[in-house]
Amino acid sequence: MVLKINGLTLALGEREDLLPVRVASLLGLPDGAIADIRVIRRSIDARRTRPPRFVYLLVVRLADGVDWRPAPERERAGVSVIEGMDGPDESPHADSPGLALLTSFPRPPLSFPRIPDQGPGQARESGKGNSIPHQPRNDTEYPAACGGVVYSQAGSAVFERRPVVAGCGPAGIFAALTLAEKGIPVLLLERGRAVPERLADVRAFWEQGILNPESHVHFGEGGAGTFSDGKLTSRVKNPCISRVKRIFVDMGAPADILVDARPHIGTDRLREVVVNLRKRLIGLGGEVRFGARVTDFRIHQGCLAGIVINGSEELRTGHLILATGQSAADTYRKLAERGVALEPKPFAIGLRVEHPQELINRIQYGRWAGHPDLPPADYFLTAKVAKPDRSCYSFCMCPGGQVIGCSAEAGGVITNGMSGLRRESPCANSAVVVNVRNEDL
């Protein structure tokens, strides 16, 4: 029999090896009746009405032959039977269920507006004088349906031209990995530089004010997260989340992210993880190119037929995943120029505030601040006014972190928050932002 227990607590100073005893006591069973326990989620309850405590969501397998029946009071205590399971490893929250999961979700049919063919003339790289001629090509030079996919009986995808992923941030890396794990030889393009060279470029900006327009806090291997704090945030309950976190751990992230309610890798550890992800992709047959900026798109019969790299190199492909992040304005301008449908979305803008971390610890933990079991405290604040209808809230709070400059263009002043794995800085910081709606612009 497999049970789910939600809300079991441990006090400060109590170790997790007490969990079997606590579970047996809650169930009214002897200690030997518990065969396996898997921690699914761990969070901190720091409400001021009681001392801080750790709260657990567990999946528990009882020993063979143990007969246990739920009572109403135990159901109220957060205990329920999981039907049709033989052990914690079959939990929907358990380790990676496999790549097939990524392709098993039903998807609604998609429709896209047709893109007009490029006329003859010049395709010009945004903001630069170099150009390459556009030469209309015959249909025979392009694969049927501009790179359509056919599927073998085994279900593997066969591409006439290998697919391309543009952008080596989290979305791009995992998109490329997913293709490579299916045996598809994907090409991953990144306009910035690899982590070692990028570190030198960012250090030159922070220490000397020298900005490399193609290698900075936004552009380069790992995306902006390489110089952030490595928080893993999702507001959806998607079973793929456990697979993503397991891959991070396999690549060097701390195992605690598998269970922590607010998983955190840290910018220092994340840089190692990102490099290992690249090595894994290459080992699966993928290719990674740095210093490769997508500067134009070749459109044929309303479909993508190829891309231009760095204003001069043409690459034929019918499948392109754009994982270019928020700072690649030149890419979005070129997409609009080529007739790709774009639409605005609301966003938020604001500033960074910084406080002593000790102050935040005292506010959140009270007299228990400084206890060795407690991590540096964080917070979330929000406010809303009726007229005008506007929200203000804290965002991306970094306990034990630092405020950094992350300008992406000359003359721009942009800040972000960053923290290491151990969050040892004496300062805390957070963004405070206000929502900006489409009609505001």
C-alpha positions as CSV (number, residue, x, y, z in Angstrom):
1,M,0.0,0.0,0.0
2,V,1.2,3.5,-0.9
3,L,0.2,6.6,1.0
4,K,0.5,10.3,0.5
5,I,1.2,12.3,3.6
6,N,0.9,16.1,3.3
7,G,1.9,18.4,6.2
8,L,4.1,16.3,8.4
9,T,6.4,18.7,10.3
10,L,9.9,18.7,11.9
11,A,11.0,21.3,14.4
12,L,14.2,23.2,14.2
13,G,17.1,20.9,15.3
14,E,15.2,17.7,14.3
15,R,16.9,15.6,11.6
16,E,15.1,14.0,8.7
17,D,16.0,10.5,10.0
18,L,13.1,11.0,12.4
19,L,10.6,10.9,9.5
20,P,10.0,7.1,9.7
21,V,9.2,7.4,13.4
22,R,6.9,10.3,12.9
23,V,5.2,8.6,10.0
24,A,4.6,5.4,12.0
25,S,3.3,7.4,14.9
26,L,0.9,9.4,12.7
27,L,-0.4,6.1,11.1
28,G,-0.6,4.3,14.4
29,L,1.8,1.6,13.1
30,P,5.0,0.1,14.5
31,D,8.3,1.5,13.0
32,G,8.9,-1.7,11.0
33,A,5.7,-1.2,9.1
34,I,7.3,1.5,7.0
35,A,9.1,0.1,4.0
36,D,10.1,3.3,2.0
37,I,9.7,7.0,2.3
38,R,10.2,9.5,-0.5
39,V,10.4,13.2,0.3
40,I,8.5,15.0,-2.5
41,R,8.5,18.5,-1.2
42,R,10.0,20.4,1.7
43,S,9.1,23.9,2.7
44,I,9.5,26.3,5.7
45,D,6.5,27.5,7.7
46,A,7.8,30.7,9.3
47,R,4.5,32.2,10.4
48,R,5.0,34.4,13.4
49,T,2.4,32.5,15.6
50,R,4.8,29.6,16.2
51,P,8.5,28.7,15.9
52,P,9.7,28.1,12.3
53,R,9.3,24.5,11.2
54,F,9.9,22.3,8.2
55,V,6.8,21.0,6.4
56,Y,6.9,17.8,4.2
57,L,5.0,16.2,1.5
58,L,5.8,12.4,1.5
59,V,5.0,9.3,-0.4
60,V,5.2,6.3,1.8
61,R,5.1,2.6,1.0
62,L,4.0,0.2,3.8
63,A,5.7,-3.1,4.3
64,D,4.2,-6.2,2.7
65,G,1.3,-7.6,4.7
66,V,0.6,-4.4,6.6
67,D,-3.1,-3.9,6.8
68,W,-4.0,-0.2,7.3
69,R,-7.3,1.5,6.8
70,P,-7.7,5.3,6.7
71,A,-9.7,6.8,9.5
72,P,-11.5,10.2,9.1
73,E,-9.1,11.9,11.5
74,R,-6.1,10.7,9.6
75,E,-7.5,12.0,6.3
76,R,-7.9,15.3,8.0
77,A,-4.3,15.0,9.0
78,G,-3.2,14.9,5.4
79,V,-3.0,11.1,4.9
80,S,-4.5,9.6,1.8
81,V,-4.1,6.3,-0.1
82,I,-2.7,6.5,-3.6
83,E,-4.5,3.9,-5.6
84,G,-2.8,1.7,-8.2
85,M,0.8,2.2,-7.0
86,D,3.2,-0.3,-5.6
87,G,6.0,2.1,-4.5
88,P,7.2,5.7,-4.2
89,D,9.2,5.3,-7.4
90,E,5.9,5.2,-9.3
91,S,4.8,8.6,-7.9
92,P,3.9,11.2,-10.5
93,H,6.4,13.4,-8.6
94,A,9.2,10.8,-8.8
95,D,12.3,11.0,-10.9
96,S,12.3,11.4,-14.6
97,P,9.5,9.4,-16.2
98,G,11.4,9.5,-19.5
99,L,11.5,11.6,-22.6
100,A,8.3,10.1,-24.0
101,L,6.5,12.2,-21.5
102,L,7.5,15.3,-23.3
103,T,5.6,14.2,-26.4
104,S,2.6,12.6,-24.8
105,F,0.5,15.6,-23.9
106,P,-2.5,16.3,-26.2
107,R,-2.0,19.5,-28.1
108,P,-4.6,21.7,-29.8
109,P,-4.2,22.2,-33.6
110,L,-2.1,25.2,-34.4
111,S,-2.6,27.6,-37.3
112,F,-0.1,30.3,-38.3
113,P,-0.5,33.2,-40.8
114,R,1.3,32.6,-44.0
115,I,4.5,34.7,-44.3
116,P,5.0,36.6,-47.6
117,D,7.9,35.5,-49.7
118,Q,10.9,37.8,-49.6
119,G,11.1,39.9,-52.8
120,P,14.4,40.4,-54.7
121,G,16.7,42.9,-53.2
122,Q,19.0,43.2,-50.2
123,A,18.6,41.6,-46.8
124,R,20.4,44.0,-44.5
125,E,21.7,43.2,-41.0
126,S,20.1,45.5,-38.5
127,G,22.2,48.5,-37.7
128,K,25.2,47.5,-39.9
129,G,26.2,48.3,-43.4
130,N,27.1,44.8,-44.7
131,S,24.4,43.1,-46.8
132,I,23.9,40.0,-48.8
133,P,21.9,39.6,-51.9
134,H,18.6,37.7,-51.9
135,Q,18.4,35.3,-54.8
136,P,15.1,33.7,-55.5
137,R,15.4,29.9,-55.7
138,N,13.5,27.1,-57.5
139,D,11.2,24.9,-55.5
140,T,13.4,21.9,-56.2
141,E,16.1,23.5,-54.1
142,Y,13.9,23.2,-51.0
143,P,12.5,20.1,-49.3
144,A,8.8,19.4,-49.7
145,A,6.7,21.6,-47.5
146,C,9.8,23.6,-46.7
147,G,11.3,21.1,-44.4
148,G,8.3,19.1,-43.4
149,V,8.7,16.2,-41.0
150,V,7.9,12.6,-41.8
151,Y,7.8,9.9,-39.2
152,S,9.1,6.4,-39.5
153,Q,7.1,3.4,-38.2
154,A,9.3,3.5,-35.1
155,G,8.0,7.1,-34.5
156,S,11.4,8.8,-34.8
157,A,11.4,12.1,-36.7
158,V,13.3,12.4,-40.0
159,F,14.3,15.9,-41.1
160,E,15.3,16.9,-44.6
161,R,17.4,19.6,-43.0
162,R,18.6,19.5,-39.5
163,P,16.6,21.7,-37.1
164,V,18.2,24.7,-35.5
165,V,17.8,26.2,-32.1
166,A,18.8,29.9,-31.6
167,G,19.6,30.8,-28.1
168,C,21.6,29.0,-25.4
169,G,19.5,29.9,-22.4
170,P,17.4,27.4,-20.5
171,A,14.7,27.2,-23.1
172,G,17.2,26.7,-25.9
173,I,19.3,24.2,-24.1
174,F,16.4,22.0,-23.1
175,A,14.8,22.2,-26.6
176,A,18.1,21.1,-28.1
177,L,18.6,18.3,-25.6
178,T,15.1,17.0,-26.2
179,L,15.8,16.8,-29.9
180,A,19.2,15.2,-29.4
181,E,17.8,12.6,-27.0
182,K,15.4,11.6,-29.8
183,G,18.4,11.0,-32.1
184,I,17.9,14.2,-34.1
185,P,21.2,16.0,-34.9
186,V,20.3,19.5,-33.8
187,L,22.4,22.7,-34.2
188,L,22.3,25.1,-31.3
189,L,23.4,28.7,-32.2
190,E,24.3,31.3,-29.6
191,R,25.3,34.9,-30.4
192,G,27.3,35.2,-27.2
193,R,30.3,33.4,-26.0
194,A,30.9,30.2,-23.9
195,V,31.0,30.5,-20.1
196,P,34.8,31.0,-19.6
197,E,35.1,33.8,-22.2
198,R,31.8,35.3,-21.1
199,L,33.0,35.5,-17.5
200,A,36.0,37.6,-18.6
201,D,33.7,39.9,-20.7
202,V,31.3,40.4,-17.8
203,R,34.2,41.1,-15.4
204,A,35.6,43.7,-17.8
205,F,32.2,45.4,-17.8
206,W,31.8,45.4,-14.0
207,E,35.3,46.5,-13.2
208,Q,36.2,48.7,-16.2
209,G,32.9,49.7,-17.8
210,I,33.8,47.9,-21.1
211,L,30.7,46.5,-22.7
212,N,30.9,43.7,-25.3
213,P,27.6,44.1,-27.2
214,E,27.6,40.4,-28.0
215,S,28.8,38.9,-24.7
216,H,27.4,40.3,-21.5
217,V,25.0,39.4,-18.7
218,H,22.2,38.8,-21.2
219,F,24.0,37.1,-24.2
220,G,26.1,34.0,-23.9
221,E,26.0,30.4,-22.8
222,G,23.3,29.8,-20.2
223,G,21.5,33.1,-20.9
224,A,20.8,35.7,-18.3
225,G,20.5,33.1,-15.6
226,T,24.2,32.5,-15.7
227,F,24.6,35.8,-13.9
228,S,21.5,35.6,-11.7
229,D,20.9,33.4,-8.7
230,G,19.6,30.2,-10.4
231,K,16.1,30.2,-8.9
232,L,13.9,27.5,-10.5
233,T,10.4,28.9,-10.7
234,S,7.3,27.4,-12.3
235,R,3.7,28.4,-11.7
236,V,2.3,25.3,-13.5
237,K,2.0,21.7,-12.2
238,N,3.6,20.0,-15.2
239,P,5.0,16.5,-14.7
240,C,8.0,17.5,-16.9
241,I,9.2,19.7,-14.1
242,S,10.7,16.7,-12.2
243,R,12.5,15.6,-15.3
244,V,14.1,19.1,-15.8
245,K,15.2,19.2,-12.2
246,R,16.6,15.7,-12.4
247,I,18.7,16.7,-15.4
248,F,20.0,19.7,-13.5
249,V,21.1,17.4,-10.7
250,D,22.7,15.0,-13.0
251,M,24.7,17.9,-14.5
252,G,25.9,19.1,-11.1
253,A,23.1,21.0,-9.4
254,P,22.5,20.4,-5.7
255,A,20.2,17.4,-5.0
256,D,18.1,19.6,-2.7
257,I,16.4,21.2,-5.7
258,L,14.4,18.0,-6.2
259,V,12.4,18.6,-3.0
260,D,12.8,22.2,-1.9
261,A,9.7,24.3,-2.4
262,R,11.9,27.1,-3.6
263,P,14.7,25.4,-5.5
264,H,17.9,27.4,-5.9
265,I,21.1,26.5,-7.7
266,G,23.2,29.6,-7.3
267,T,25.0,31.4,-10.1
268,D,28.4,29.9,-9.2
269,R,27.1,26.3,-9.4
270,L,24.9,27.1,-12.4
271,R,27.9,28.0,-14.5
272,E,29.3,24.5,-14.1
273,V,25.9,23.0,-14.8
274,V,25.5,24.9,-18.0
275,V,28.9,23.7,-19.3
276,N,28.0,20.1,-18.5
277,L,24.7,20.5,-20.3
278,R,26.5,21.6,-23.4
279,K,28.9,18.6,-23.1
280,R,25.9,16.3,-22.8
281,L,24.3,17.8,-25.9
282,I,27.5,17.3,-27.9
283,G,27.8,13.8,-26.6
284,L,24.3,13.1,-28.0
285,G,25.3,14.2,-31.5
286,G,24.3,17.9,-31.3
287,E,26.5,20.8,-32.4
288,V,26.9,24.1,-30.5
289,R,28.2,27.2,-32.2
290,F,29.0,30.4,-30.2
291,G,29.4,33.8,-31.8
292,A,26.6,32.8,-34.2
293,R,23.9,35.5,-34.4
294,V,20.8,34.9,-36.6
295,T,20.5,38.0,-38.6
296,D,17.9,37.1,-41.2
297,F,15.3,34.6,-42.3
298,R,14.7,33.1,-45.7
299,I,11.0,32.6,-46.4
300,H,9.7,30.5,-49.3
301,Q,6.1,29.8,-50.1
302,G,5.0,31.0,-46.7
303,C,7.4,28.7,-44.8
304,L,10.9,29.0,-43.3
305,A,13.5,27.8,-45.8
306,G,16.7,29.0,-44.2
307,I,18.5,31.5,-41.9
308,V,21.4,33.9,-42.3
309,I,24.1,33.8,-39.6
310,N,26.3,36.9,-38.9
311,G,25.1,38.6,-42.0
312,S,26.9,36.4,-44.4
313,E,26.5,32.6,-43.9
314,E,23.3,31.0,-45.2
315,L,22.0,27.8,-43.6
316,R,19.1,25.8,-45.0
317,T,16.6,24.6,-42.5
318,G,12.8,24.3,-42.3
319,H,12.7,24.1,-38.5
320,L,13.9,26.8,-36.2
321,I,13.2,27.2,-32.5
322,L,13.8,30.8,-31.4
323,A,14.8,30.9,-27.7
324,T,16.3,34.3,-27.9
325,G,15.2,35.9,-24.7
326,Q,14.0,39.4,-24.1
327,S,17.1,41.4,-25.1
328,A,17.4,40.3,-28.8
329,A,15.5,43.3,-30.1
330,D,17.3,43.1,-33.5
331,T,15.9,39.6,-34.0
332,Y,12.4,40.7,-33.3
333,R,12.7,43.6,-35.7
334,K,13.9,41.3,-38.4
335,L,11.0,38.9,-37.8
336,A,8.5,41.8,-38.1
337,E,10.3,42.9,-41.3
338,R,9.9,39.4,-42.7
339,G,6.2,39.4,-42.0
340,V,6.1,37.1,-38.9
341,A,3.1,37.9,-36.7
342,L,4.2,39.5,-33.4
343,E,2.0,40.8,-30.6
344,P,2.8,42.8,-27.5
345,K,2.4,41.4,-24.0
346,P,2.2,43.2,-20.6
347,F,5.4,43.4,-18.6
348,A,6.7,45.0,-15.5
349,I,9.5,47.6,-14.8
350,G,11.0,49.0,-11.7
351,L,14.1,49.1,-9.6
352,R,16.2,47.1,-7.2
353,V,16.2,47.6,-3.4
354,E,18.9,46.3,-1.1
355,H,18.8,45.5,2.7
356,P,21.0,43.9,5.3
357,Q,20.2,40.2,5.2
358,E,20.3,40.1,9.0
359,L,17.3,42.6,9.0
360,I,15.2,40.4,6.8
361,N,16.1,37.3,8.9
362,R,14.9,39.1,12.0
363,I,11.7,40.3,10.4
364,Q,10.8,36.8,9.0
365,Y,12.2,34.5,11.7
366,G,11.9,36.7,14.8
367,R,13.9,35.4,17.8
368,W,14.9,32.3,15.9
369,A,16.9,34.3,13.3
370,G,20.4,33.0,13.0
371,H,19.4,29.4,13.8
372,P,21.8,27.1,11.8
373,D,19.0,25.2,10.3
374,L,17.3,28.2,8.7
375,P,18.4,29.5,5.3
376,P,18.7,33.3,4.6
377,A,15.1,34.6,4.7
378,D,13.3,36.0,1.7
379,Y,10.0,37.8,1.2
380,F,7.3,38.7,-1.2
381,L,5.3,41.9,-1.0
382,T,2.5,43.2,-3.2
383,A,0.1,46.2,-3.3
384,K,-2.7,47.2,-5.6
385,V,-4.5,50.5,-6.1
386,A,-7.9,50.9,-7.7
387,K,-7.4,54.1,-9.5
388,P,-5.4,53.8,-11.7
389,D,-5.7,50.0,-11.8
390,R,-2.1,49.1,-11.1
391,S,-0.1,46.6,-9.1
392,C,3.2,47.0,-7.5
393,Y,5.1,44.0,-6.1
394,S,8.5,42.6,-5.3
395,F,10.1,40.2,-7.8
396,C,13.1,38.0,-8.0
397,M,14.1,38.4,-4.3
398,C,17.8,37.4,-3.8
399,P,18.6,36.5,-0.2
400,G,22.3,36.7,0.6
401,G,23.0,38.1,-2.8
402,Q,24.2,41.3,-4.6
403,V,22.9,43.8,-7.0
404,I,24.7,43.7,-10.4
405,G,24.9,45.9,-13.5
406,C,23.5,44.0,-16.5
407,S,23.3,46.5,-19.3
408,A,22.8,45.0,-22.8
409,E,23.5,48.2,-24.8
410,A,25.8,51.1,-24.6
411,G,24.4,53.9,-22.4
412,G,21.8,51.7,-20.8
413,V,21.6,51.3,-17.0
414,I,19.9,48.0,-16.0
415,T,20.2,46.1,-12.7
416,N,19.6,42.5,-11.6
417,G,20.1,40.4,-8.5
418,M,22.5,37.6,-8.2
419,S,23.5,35.1,-5.5
420,G,25.7,32.1,-5.1
421,L,24.7,28.6,-3.9
422,R,25.5,29.3,-0.3
423,R,23.9,32.8,-0.3
424,E,26.6,34.1,2.0
425,S,26.5,37.8,1.2
426,P,25.5,40.1,4.1
427,C,23.0,41.8,1.8
428,A,19.6,40.9,0.4
429,N,18.0,42.5,-2.6
430,S,14.8,42.4,-4.6
431,A,13.2,44.1,-7.6
432,V,10.2,46.3,-6.9
433,V,8.2,46.6,-10.1
434,V,4.9,48.0,-11.5
435,N,2.9,46.4,-14.2
436,V,2.9,48.0,-17.7
437,R,0.0,47.2,-19.9
438,N,-0.2,47.3,-23.7
439,E,-2.5,50.3,-23.7
440,D,0.1,52.2,-21.7
441,L,2.4,52.3,-24.7
